Amino acid sequence: MTQTTRTTIDWNETLVEQADWHWKNQLRARFEGLTDDEYLWEPVPGAWNVHRRGEGSTEIQGGTGAMTIDWAYPAPEPTPVTTIAWRLAHVIVGVLGARAHSHFGAPEADYFTFDYAATADEALAQLDSAYAAWFDGVRSWGAEGLAEPCGPAEGPFADASRATLVLHINRELIHHGAEIALLRDLWAHRTT
């Protein structure tokens, strides 16, 4: 009889590595060289963006600094196209920052109180910081911590395992990163 050997899986490292590999080998490199014009480029009329205070295009404007983000609740149908600036802000605040705050004590990140970046370099620095805060925190959970419920800060994920939340964040990061990469391709091949 042949005996099979089971491999022990480090689930914490496996979940982090899923996003980290994509981050290091594809996503973050695609953001290098992002210019301010490209960052704020509106590919279609009515696109949601990050604007200087008072210049936004929606009734609701989030943000406490010089820049605000277009917002509506509920979102209109169809949902507006969003710019690279808007998508980066979403990843920084809603995907990574708010979670790093609620789970690991990182600075508060809320759509209505966040200080949005006016430049591409500022946004990428915010992105790097939010990414590090979230994934450094996730690494600290270990396998046992991943099995614990998320808790009330996570709304619909309150009763789900932290591992489920990490998988959701990974999907969001990869999904929105791909959208940003596509917008960069469209910018590079625009005709006007």
C-alpha contacts under 8 A as a table, 3 or more apart, distances in Angstrom:
res1	aa1	res2	aa2	distance
9	I	14	T	7.60
10	D	13	E	5.47
10	D	14	T	6.10
10	D	143	A	7.06
11	W	14	T	4.86
11	W	15	L	6.02
11	W	142	G	7.88
11	W	143	A	5.94
12	N	15	L	5.40
12	N	16	V	6.23
12	N	138	V	7.52
12	N	139	R	6.34
12	N	141	W	7.47
12	N	142	G	5.44
12	N	143	A	5.48
12	N	146	L	7.10
13	E	16	V	5.15
13	E	17	E	5.75
13	E	139	R	7.10
14	T	17	E	5.11
14	T	18	Q	6.27
15	L	18	Q	5.35
15	L	19	A	7.19
15	L	163	A	7.67
15	L	166	V	6.98
15	L	167	L	6.94
16	V	19	A	5.70
16	V	20	D	5.94
16	V	135	F	6.76
16	V	138	V	7.35
16	V	139	R	7.13
16	V	166	V	7.93
17	E	20	D	4.72
17	E	21	W	5.55
18	Q	21	W	5.76
18	Q	22	H	6.74
18	Q	170	N	7.32
19	A	22	H	5.25
19	A	23	W	6.00
19	A	170	N	5.46
19	A	173	L	7.58
19	A	174	I	7.37
20	D	23	W	4.85
20	D	24	K	6.00
21	W	24	K	5.30
21	W	25	N	5.81
21	W	26	Q	7.85
22	H	25	N	5.34
22	H	26	Q	5.29
22	H	27	L	5.96
22	H	174	I	7.46
23	W	26	Q	5.82
23	W	27	L	4.76
23	W	28	R	5.33
23	W	29	A	7.94
24	K	27	L	6.68
24	K	28	R	6.07
24	K	29	A	7.15
25	N	28	R	7.44
25	N	29	A	7.04
26	Q	29	A	5.81
26	Q	30	R	6.42
27	L	30	R	5.27
27	L	31	F	6.96
27	L	174	I	7.79
27	L	177	G	6.22
27	L	178	A	7.59
27	L	181	A	7.79
28	R	31	F	5.37
28	R	32	E	7.05
29	A	32	E	5.45
30	R	181	A	6.40
31	F	34	L	5.77
31	F	124	L	7.89
31	F	181	A	7.55
34	L	38	E	6.50
34	L	39	Y	6.58
34	L	120	A	6.15
34	L	121	D	7.67
35	T	38	E	5.20
35	T	39	Y	6.00
35	T	119	T	7.99
35	T	120	A	5.96
35	T	121	D	7.97
36	D	39	Y	4.90
36	D	40	L	6.30
36	D	119	T	5.40
36	D	120	A	5.12
36	D	121	D	7.94
37	D	40	L	5.47
37	D	41	W	5.85
38	E	41	W	4.92
38	E	84	I	7.55
38	E	184	R	7.49
38	E	187	W	6.75
39	Y	83	T	7.25
39	Y	84	I	5.27
39	Y	85	A	5.21
39	Y	119	T	7.34
39	Y	120	A	5.66
40	L	49	N	6.86
40	L	50	V	7.14
40	L	83	T	6.46
40	L	84	I	6.61
40	L	85	A	5.68
41	W	83	T	6.38
41	W	84	I	7.40
41	W	187	W	7.97
42	E	45	P	6.94
42	E	46	G	7.96
42	E	47	A	5.76
42	E	48	W	7.82
42	E	49	N	7.38
42	E	82	T	7.69
42	E	83	T	5.82
43	P	47	A	7.08
43	P	83	T	7.30
43	P	187	W	7.98
44	V	47	A	5.76
44	V	81	V	7.28
46	G	57	S	7.62
46	G	80	P	7.04
46	G	81	V	7.65
47	A	80	P	5.77
47	A	81	V	4.91
47	A	82	T	5.25
47	A	83	T	6.63
48	W	57	S	7.35
48	W	69	I	7.72
48	W	70	D	5.48
48	W	71	W	7.75
48	W	80	P	6.36
48	W	81	V	6.32
48	W	82	T	4.69
48	W	83	T	6.30
48	W	86	W	6.72
49	N	56	G	7.72
49	N	69	I	6.07
49	N	70	D	5.82
49	N	82	T	6.15
49	N	83	T	5.46
49	N	84	I	7.92
49	N	85	A	6.20
49	N	86	W	4.98
50	V	56	G	7.40
50	V	67	M	6.39
50	V	68	T	5.50
50	V	69	I	4.43
50	V	70	D	6.43
50	V	85	A	5.97
50	V	86	W	5.74
50	V	116	Y	7.54
50	V	118	A	7.87
51	H	54	G	7.76
51	H	55	E	5.81
51	H	56	G	5.44
51	H	67	M	5.33
51	H	68	T	5.38
51	H	69	I	6.39
51	H	70	D	7.84
51	H	118	A	7.95
52	R	55	E	5.63
52	R	56	G	7.21
52	R	66	A	5.82
52	R	67	M	4.47
52	R	68	T	6.28
52	R	118	A	7.77
53	R	56	G	6.94
53	R	65	G	7.77
53	R	66	A	5.45
53	R	67	M	5.13
53	R	68	T	5.64
56	G	61	Q	6.78
56	G	68	T	7.02
56	G	69	I	7.19
56	G	70	D	6.11
57	S	70	D	6.44
58	T	61	Q	6.61
58	T	70	D	5.47
58	T	71	W	6.16
58	T	72	A	6.88
59	E	71	W	7.44
59	E	72	A	7.13
60	I	70	D	6.57
60	I	71	W	5.22
60	I	72	A	5.84
61	Q	68	T	5.69
61	Q	69	I	5.48
61	Q	70	D	5.24
61	Q	71	W	5.73
61	Q	112	F	7.43
62	G	68	T	5.23
62	G	69	I	5.11
62	G	70	D	6.80
62	G	71	W	6.80
62	G	111	Y	5.54
62	G	112	F	3.96
62	G	113	T	6.70
62	G	114	F	7.53
63	G	67	M	6.53
63	G	68	T	4.69
63	G	69	I	6.47
63	G	111	Y	6.35
63	G	112	F	4.68
63	G	113	T	4.81
63	G	114	F	4.92
63	G	115	D	5.67
63	G	116	Y	6.46
64	T	67	M	7.45
64	T	68	T	7.22
64	T	112	F	6.95
64	T	113	T	5.09
64	T	114	F	5.93
64	T	115	D	5.51
64	T	116	Y	7.96
65	G	68	T	7.18
65	G	114	F	7.40
65	G	115	D	4.76
65	G	116	Y	6.68
66	A	115	D	7.50
66	A	116	Y	7.68
66	A	118	A	7.80
67	M	115	D	6.99
67	M	116	Y	5.50
67	M	117	A	6.84
67	M	118	A	6.32
68	T	115	D	7.95
68	T	116	Y	6.48
69	I	86	W	6.85
69	I	111	Y	7.84
69	I	116	Y	7.59
70	D	86	W	7.93
71	W	75	A	7.75
72	A	75	A	5.15
72	A	76	P	7.18
73	Y	76	P	7.75
75	A	79	T	6.19
76	P	79	T	5.32
76	P	80	P	7.34
77	E	80	P	7.77
82	T	85	A	8.00
82	T	86	W	5.81
82	T	87	R	6.46
83	T	86	W	5.10
83	T	87	R	6.15
83	T	183	L	7.71
84	I	87	R	5.10
84	I	88	L	5.96
84	I	180	I	5.67
84	I	183	L	6.84
85	A	88	L	5.22
85	A	89	A	6.10
85	A	120	A	7.67
85	A	123	A	7.69
86	W	89	A	5.06
86	W	90	H	6.20
87	R	90	H	4.97
87	R	91	V	6.32
87	R	176	H	6.80
87	R	180	I	6.97
88	L	91	V	5.15
88	L	92	I	6.01
88	L	123	A	7.03
88	L	127	L	7.28
88	L	180	I	7.81
89	A	92	I	5.01
89	A	93	V	5.84
89	A	94	G	7.78
89	A	116	Y	7.05
89	A	123	A	7.50
90	H	93	V	5.34
90	H	94	G	5.16
90	H	95	V	6.46
91	V	94	G	5.73
91	V	95	V	4.68
91	V	96	L	6.00
91	V	97	G	7.79
91	V	127	L	7.49
91	V	172	E	7.86
91	V	173	L	6.83
91	V	176	H	7.28
92	I	95	V	6.27
92	I	96	L	5.49
92	I	97	G	5.48
92	I	126	Q	6.67
92	I	127	L	5.28
92	I	130	A	5.87
92	I	131	Y	7.73
93	V	96	L	6.02
93	V	97	G	4.59
93	V	98	A	5.75
93	V	109	A	5.25
93	V	110	D	6.14
93	V	111	Y	6.46
93	V	114	F	7.52
93	V	130	A	7.96
94	G	97	G	6.20
94	G	98	A	5.61
94	G	99	R	7.62
94	G	109	A	7.45
94	G	110	D	7.14
94	G	111	Y	7.19
95	V	98	A	6.78
95	V	99	R	6.87
95	V	169	I	6.35
95	V	172	E	6.88
95	V	173	L	7.33
96	L	99	R	5.46
96	L	100	A	6.07
96	L	130	A	5.68
96	L	131	Y	6.29
96	L	134	W	5.95
96	L	169	I	7.42
97	G	100	A	5.08
97	G	101	H	6.11
97	G	106	A	7.53
97	G	107	P	7.77
97	G	108	E	7.28
97	G	109	A	5.20
97	G	130	A	5.25
97	G	131	Y	7.88
97	G	133	A	7.74
97	G	134	W	7.18
98	A	101	H	5.09
98	A	102	S	6.18
98	A	108	E	6.53
98	A	109	A	4.78
98	A	110	D	6.37
99	R	102	S	5.15
99	R	103	H	5.92
99	R	104	F	7.84
99	R	134	W	6.95
100	A	103	H	5.43
100	A	104	F	5.23
100	A	105	G	6.58
100	A	106	A	5.40
100	A	107	P	7.93
100	A	130	A	7.30
100	A	133	A	5.86
100	A	134	W	4.74
100	A	137	G	7.15
101	H	104	F	5.58
101	H	105	G	4.66
101	H	106	A	4.18
101	H	107	P	5.64
101	H	108	E	5.45
101	H	109	A	6.79
102	S	105	G	6.15
102	S	106	A	7.56
102	S	153	A	6.43
103	H	137	G	7.73
104	F	133	A	7.80
104	F	134	W	7.70
104	F	137	G	5.94
106	A	133	A	6.70
108	E	114	F	7.92
109	A	113	T	7.21
109	A	114	F	5.82
110	D	113	T	5.39
110	D	114	F	5.57
111	Y	114	F	5.69
116	Y	123	A	7.60
117	A	120	A	7.31
117	A	122	E	5.36
117	A	123	A	5.07
117	A	126	Q	7.88
118	A	122	E	6.91
118	A	123	A	7.52
119	T	122	E	5.28
119	T	123	A	6.30
120	A	123	A	5.08
120	A	124	L	6.15
121	D	124	L	5.17
121	D	125	A	6.21
122	E	125	A	5.13
122	E	126	Q	6.25
123	A	126	Q	5.01
123	A	127	L	6.08
124	L	127	L	4.85
124	L	128	D	6.11
125	A	128	D	5.16
125	A	129	S	6.23
126	Q	129	S	5.13
126	Q	130	A	6.15
127	L	130	A	5.17
127	L	131	Y	5.98
128	D	131	Y	5.13
128	D	132	A	6.13
129	S	132	A	5.24
129	S	133	A	6.15
130	A	133	A	5.12
130	A	134	W	6.17
131	Y	134	W	5.38
131	Y	135	F	6.17
132	A	135	F	5.40
132	A	136	D	5.65
133	A	136	D	5.42
133	A	137	G	6.10
134	W	137	G	5.22
134	W	138	V	6.23
135	F	138	V	4.84
135	F	139	R	6.12
136	D	139	R	5.25
136	D	140	S	6.58
137	G	140	S	5.15
137	G	141	W	6.90
138	V	141	W	5.40
138	V	142	G	7.60
138	V	166	V	7.76
139	R	142	G	6.13
141	W	144	E	6.97
141	W	145	G	4.40
141	W	146	L	6.03
142	G	145	G	5.35
142	G	146	L	6.33
143	A	146	L	5.20
143	A	147	A	6.68
144	E	147	A	5.36
144	E	148	E	6.95
145	G	148	E	5.38
145	G	162	R	7.25
146	L	149	P	7.98
146	L	161	S	6.35
146	L	162	R	4.71
146	L	163	A	4.81
147	A	161	S	5.25
147	A	162	R	6.09
147	A	163	A	6.41
148	E	161	S	5.32
148	E	162	R	5.94
149	P	158	A	6.43
149	P	159	D	5.21
149	P	160	A	5.24
149	P	161	S	4.32
149	P	162	R	5.72
150	C	153	A	7.46
150	C	154	E	6.28
150	C	157	F	6.31
150	C	158	A	4.94
150	C	159	D	6.19
150	C	160	A	6.00
150	C	161	S	5.77
150	C	162	R	5.10
150	C	165	L	7.38
151	G	154	E	6.12
151	G	155	G	7.89
151	G	157	F	7.50
151	G	158	A	4.32
151	G	159	D	6.35
152	P	155	G	5.70
152	P	157	F	7.99
152	P	158	A	4.90
153	A	158	A	6.84
154	E	157	F	5.05
154	E	158	A	5.00
155	G	158	A	5.27
156	P	159	D	7.64
157	F	160	A	4.99
157	F	161	S	7.76
157	F	165	L	6.84
160	A	164	T	6.22
160	A	165	L	7.29
161	S	164	T	5.22
161	S	165	L	6.73
162	R	165	L	4.97
162	R	166	V	6.21
163	A	166	V	5.03
163	A	167	L	6.26
164	T	167	L	5.19
164	T	168	H	6.26
165	L	168	H	4.95
165	L	169	I	6.16
166	V	169	I	5.07
166	V	170	N	6.10
167	L	170	N	5.01
167	L	171	R	6.24
168	H	171	R	5.14
168	H	172	E	6.22
169	I	172	E	5.00
169	I	173	L	6.05
170	N	173	L	5.15
170	N	174	I	6.15
171	R	174	I	5.23
171	R	175	H	5.84
172	E	175	H	5.05
172	E	176	H	5.93
173	L	176	H	5.49
173	L	177	G	5.76
174	I	177	G	5.07
174	I	178	A	6.11
175	H	178	A	5.29
175	H	179	E	6.48
176	H	179	E	4.91
176	H	180	I	6.25
177	G	180	I	5.12
177	G	181	A	6.20
178	A	181	A	4.95
178	A	182	L	6.17
179	E	182	L	5.09
179	E	183	L	6.30
180	I	183	L	5.06
180	I	184	R	6.24
181	A	184	R	5.02
181	A	185	D	6.35
182	L	185	D	4.97
182	L	186	L	6.24
183	L	186	L	4.96
183	L	187	W	6.06
184	R	187	W	5.01
184	R	188	A	6.19
185	D	188	A	5.11
185	D	189	H	6.29
186	L	189	H	5.16
186	L	190	R	5.80
187	W	190	R	5.26
